[in-house]
Amino acid sequence: MLKNWLKIYLRNTIKNKGFTFLTILGLAIGIAGVIFSTLYWKDETSYNQWNPNIGRVFETLTVFQRGGETWP
């Protein structure tokens, strides 16, 4: 049964080359996007992990007020 499915797949692939190309291209772009977004997330979450005093690292925020409006 698997052999029959493979024959049908190869026949359709040869018959519809443009559609096959677009499908494979879309799959490759999707996989690359997942890989790049995972690498970006890993880089963003590993910030300051080298510091042995990671529990003592704080972020300072400044709030500006002008004419009744507040900006972070």
VENTASUL-V149191 format. One record per backbone hydrogen bond with DSSP energy under -0.5 kcal/mol. CO is the residue of the C=O (numbers start at 1). NH is the residue of the N-H. E is the energy in kcal/mol with one decimal. If there is no record, write none. Layout:
BEGIN
co: [CO CO]
nh: [NH NH]
e: [E E]
END
This chain:
BEGIN
co: [1 2 3 4 5 6 7 8 9 10 11 12 15 16 17 18 19 20 21 22 23 24 25 26 27 28 29 30 31 32 33 34 35 36 37 38 39 40 41 42 44 46 48 51 53 54 62 64 66 69 71 72]
nh: [5 6 7 8 9 10 11 12 13 14 15 16 17 20 21 22 23 24 25 26 27 28 29 30 31 32 33 34 35 36 37 38 39 40 41 42 43 44 45 46 47 49 51 54 56 57 64 71 69 66 64 62]
e: [-2.1 -2.2 -2.0 -2.3 -2.5 -2.6 -2.4 -2.5 -2.4 -2.2 -1.9 -2.4 -0.5 -2.0 -2.4 -2.4 -2.3 -2.5 -2.6 -2.5 -2.2 -2.3 -2.4 -2.3 -2.4 -2.4 -2.3 -2.1 -2.3 -2.8 -2.5 -2.1 -2.3 -2.3 -2.4 -2.5 -2.1 -2.5 -2.3 -1.0 -0.7 -1.7 -0.9 -0.8 -1.9 -1.2 -0.5 -2.7 -1.7 -2.3 -2.6 -0.5]
END
